[in-house]
Amino acid sequence: MRGLGDHLSIGERIAFCRKRRGYTQEVLAGLVSRSTDWLAKIETGRRKPPHIDMLAESML
């Protein structure tokens, strides 16, 4: 994605990667133990993105 997504915000990058993997917001939100509404807000910039530590803990 180097070069391709340089103009994207963090939320837009999350959405791009989610769609590329074929995940719905419901699936990805479930994988990180959060609500679909929370993920939608992250992707649209209405909420700050999470720290990587929180995401890493959810993936264990």
C-alpha positions in Angstrom: 0.0 0.0 0.0 3.0 2.3 0.1 2.4 5.2 -2.2 -1.2 4.1 -2.9 -2.7 5.2 0.5 -0.4 8.1 1.4 -3.3 10.5 1.1 -5.7 8.5 3.2 -6.5 9.2 6.9 -6.0 6.4 9.4 -9.8 5.7 9.4 -9.8 5.5 5.6 -6.9 3.1 5.6 -8.7 0.9 8.0 -11.7 0.9 5.8 -9.6 0.2 2.7 -7.8 -2.7 4.3 -11.1 -4.1 5.7 -12.7 -4.0 2.3 -9.7 -5.5 0.6 -9.9 -8.5 2.9 -13.6 -8.8 2.3 -14.7 -8.0 5.8 -17.8 -6.2 6.7 -17.8 -3.6 9.5 -19.7 -6.1 11.6 -17.0 -8.8 11.2 -14.0 -6.5 11.8 -15.7 -4.9 14.8 -16.3 -8.4 16.3 -12.7 -9.3 15.7 -11.5 -6.4 17.9 -14.4 -6.8 20.4 -16.0 -3.4 19.6 -19.4 -2.3 18.2 -20.1 -1.7 14.5 -21.0 1.9 15.4 -17.5 2.4 17.0 -15.8 1.1 13.9 -18.0 3.3 11.6 -17.0 6.4 13.6 -13.3 5.4 13.4 -13.5 4.9 9.6 -15.3 8.2 9.1 -13.1 10.3 11.4 -15.8 11.1 13.9 -13.7 9.3 16.6 -10.0 9.1 17.2 -8.4 5.8 16.0 -7.4 3.3 18.7 -3.9 2.8 20.0 -2.2 -0.2 18.4 -1.9 -1.7 21.9 -5.6 -2.0 22.2 -5.9 -3.7 18.8 -3.0 -6.0 19.5 -4.6 -7.1 22.8 -7.9 -7.9 21.0 -6.2 -10.1 18.5 -4.6 -12.4 21.2 
